[in-house]
Amino acid sequence: MKLKNMKLKNQKTAIAIATALAAVAGTSQAAFTTMIGNSDWATGTWDNGDPNAAGDAVIGTNIVGTANVDITGWSGSLTMNSNSQLRMTSKSLGYGTITGATSISMATGSLIYTNSNGTLNAPSILLTGNATWESVDDWSTLNFANISGPHTMTFISRNGKKMRLTTSNSFSEFISIPVDRTCCLIEADTEKNLVLPRIAPVAS
């Protein structure tokens, strides 16, 4: 009788553990939401609900997303799939998609487009393919944390833009494409942070 009760108890424990693991797995899967149609972040076509509720955000392959409204409170990873874009054309709105990101992953052909005033701090970036960051604002600063991945980051910027590498980096190549007058200043906090850039000619 005792042996039978022990077996039953063990079975109940195993079921409870399996249920808990399934719940955790379900929560993990639910943490990702993907933009599946060209739209704005706040009112977008997401396959698993608003990122503010779901957590980690993915801009789908070939999708162009915008973020031109106030975005506060979001925190999660941002993944840019192949040939996707995230465009912020406002001087002050939408940048919670960058400052709220715990990390950014950029695939081949992906683009982040910003137009912010003052200083914008980007989180660590993992390059899973050659990607581009275009900054169209004048006389402002973009601070990059660690950039990693065996690929190329292209930085397109305008007049007086300053780009700073604030930690050591391990990506393959940095290409700077200035398109207006005195652009741009590239700084590194320490010598080991600097990846020697290839500077392209000023666009006509």
C-alpha positions in Angstrom: 0.0 0.0 0.0 2.8 2.4 0.9 4.6 1.5 -2.4 1.4 2.2 -4.4 1.0 5.6 -2.7 4.6 6.4 -3.4 4.2 5.6 -7.1 1.0 7.7 -7.2 2.8 10.6 -5.5 5.7 10.4 -7.9 3.3 10.4 -10.9 1.6 13.5 -9.6 4.9 15.2 -9.1 6.0 14.4 -12.7 2.7 15.7 -14.0 3.1 18.9 -12.1 6.7 19.4 -13.4 5.6 18.7 -16.9 2.8 21.2 -16.6 5.1 23.9 -15.2 7.6 23.3 -18.0 4.9 23.5 -20.6 3.7 26.8 -19.1 7.2 28.2 -19.2 7.6 27.0 -22.8 4.4 28.6 -23.8 5.4 31.9 -22.1 8.7 31.8 -24.0 7.0 31.3 -27.3 4.5 34.0 -26.6 7.3 36.6 -25.9 7.9 37.1 -29.6 5.6 39.1 -31.9 6.3 39.8 -35.6 5.2 42.7 -37.8 3.8 40.9 -40.8 2.5 44.0 -42.8 3.9 47.4 -43.6 2.6 49.5 -40.7 3.4 51.7 -37.7 4.7 50.2 -34.5 1.8 51.4 -32.4 -1.0 50.3 -34.7 0.9 47.6 -36.6 -0.1 44.3 -38.0 1.5 42.0 -35.4 1.1 38.2 -35.4 1.1 37.9 -31.6 -0.2 41.2 -30.3 1.3 44.6 -29.5 5.0 44.4 -28.5 4.2 46.3 -25.3 2.4 43.2 -24.2 4.3 40.5 -26.0 7.8 41.6 -25.3 10.4 40.8 -28.0 9.7 42.4 -31.4 10.5 41.2 -34.9 10.2 43.2 -38.1 9.4 40.6 -40.7 11.2 39.9 -43.9 10.8 42.6 -46.5 8.5 44.6 -44.1 8.8 48.4 -43.7 7.8 49.5 -40.2 7.6 53.0 -38.9 7.6 54.4 -35.4 6.5 58.1 -35.2 4.4 58.2 -32.0 5.5 58.2 -28.4 6.6 54.7 -27.4 7.3 54.3 -23.7 7.5 51.3 -21.4 8.5 48.8 -24.0 11.5 46.6 -23.2 12.6 43.6 -25.2 14.9 42.5 -28.0 14.4 43.9 -31.5 15.1 41.6 -34.5 15.4 43.0 -38.0 14.8 40.2 -40.5 16.3 40.2 -44.0 15.5 43.4 -46.1 13.3 44.8 -43.3 13.2 48.5 -42.3 12.3 50.4 -39.1 12.0 54.1 -39.9 11.7 56.9 -37.4 11.3 60.2 -39.2 10.2 62.3 -36.2 12.8 64.4 -34.3 11.6 63.1 -30.9 9.0 60.4 -31.2 9.3 56.6 -31.7 12.8 56.2 -30.2 11.6 54.0 -27.5 12.0 51.2 -30.1 15.7 51.8 -29.8 16.2 52.9 -26.2 13.8 50.3 -25.0 15.5 47.5 -26.9 17.7 45.2 -24.7 19.5 44.2 -27.9 19.2 44.5 -31.7 19.8 41.8 -34.3 20.1 42.9 -37.9 20.0 40.5 -40.9 21.1 41.0 -44.5 19.8 44.1 -46.1 18.0 45.4 -43.0 17.9 49.1 -42.3 17.3 51.3 -39.3 16.5 54.9 -40.2 16.6 57.7 -37.5 16.1 61.4 -37.4 16.6 62.2 -33.7 17.6 65.4 -31.9 20.5 65.3 -29.4 22.0 62.0 -28.4 20.6 58.6 -29.1 22.0 55.5 -27.3 21.7 52.2 -29.2 22.0 48.8 -27.4 24.3 46.0 -28.4 23.9 45.0 -32.0 24.4 41.5 -33.5 25.0 41.5 -37.3 23.7 38.3 -38.8 24.3 39.8 -42.3 25.4 43.1 -43.8 23.1 45.9 -42.5 22.7 49.7 -42.6 21.9 52.4 -40.1 20.9 55.7 -41.7 20.8 58.9 -39.6 19.4 62.0 -41.3 19.6 64.5 -38.4 22.3 67.2 -38.3 24.7 67.9 -35.5 23.7 65.0 -33.2 25.3 62.0 -31.6 24.7 58.3 -32.0 26.3 56.1 -29.3 26.7 52.4 -30.3 27.4 49.8 -27.7 29.0 46.5 -28.8 28.6 45.6 -32.4 29.4 42.0 -33.2 29.0 39.5 -36.0 31.3 38.7 -39.0 29.5 41.2 -41.3 29.6 44.9 -42.4 27.7 47.8 -40.8 27.1 50.7 -43.2 26.5 54.1 -41.5 24.8 56.8 -43.7 24.7 60.2 -42.1 24.3 63.9 -42.6 26.0 67.1 -41.7 28.0 67.2 -38.4 26.9 63.7 -37.2 29.0 62.1 -34.5 29.1 58.3 -34.2 30.7 56.8 -31.1 31.8 53.3 -30.4 31.5 53.0 -26.7 32.8 49.4 -26.1 35.0 46.9 -27.9 33.6 45.6 -31.1 34.1 42.4 -33.2 32.2 43.0 -36.5 34.1 42.7 -39.8 33.8 46.2 -41.4 32.4 49.6 -40.8 31.5 51.7 -43.9 30.7 55.4 -43.4 28.8 57.1 -46.2 28.6 60.9 -45.7 26.0 62.6 -47.8 26.2 66.2 -46.7 29.2 68.6 -46.1 31.1 68.0 -42.9 29.8 64.6 -42.0 30.9 62.8 -40.0 33.0 62.3 -36.8 33.8 58.8 -35.7 35.0 58.3 -32.1 36.0 55.4 -29.9 36.3 55.6 -26.2 39.4 53.5 -26.3 41.7 52.3 -29.1 40.5 48.7 -28.9 36.9 49.9 -29.6 37.8 51.4 -32.9 37.2 49.4 -36.1 39.0 51.2 -38.9 36.2 52.6 -41.1 36.1 52.6 -44.9 34.9 56.1 -45.8 32.9 56.3 -49.0 32.8 59.4 -51.2 30.2 62.1 -50.5 27.1 61.5 -52.5 26.3 64.0 -55.2 
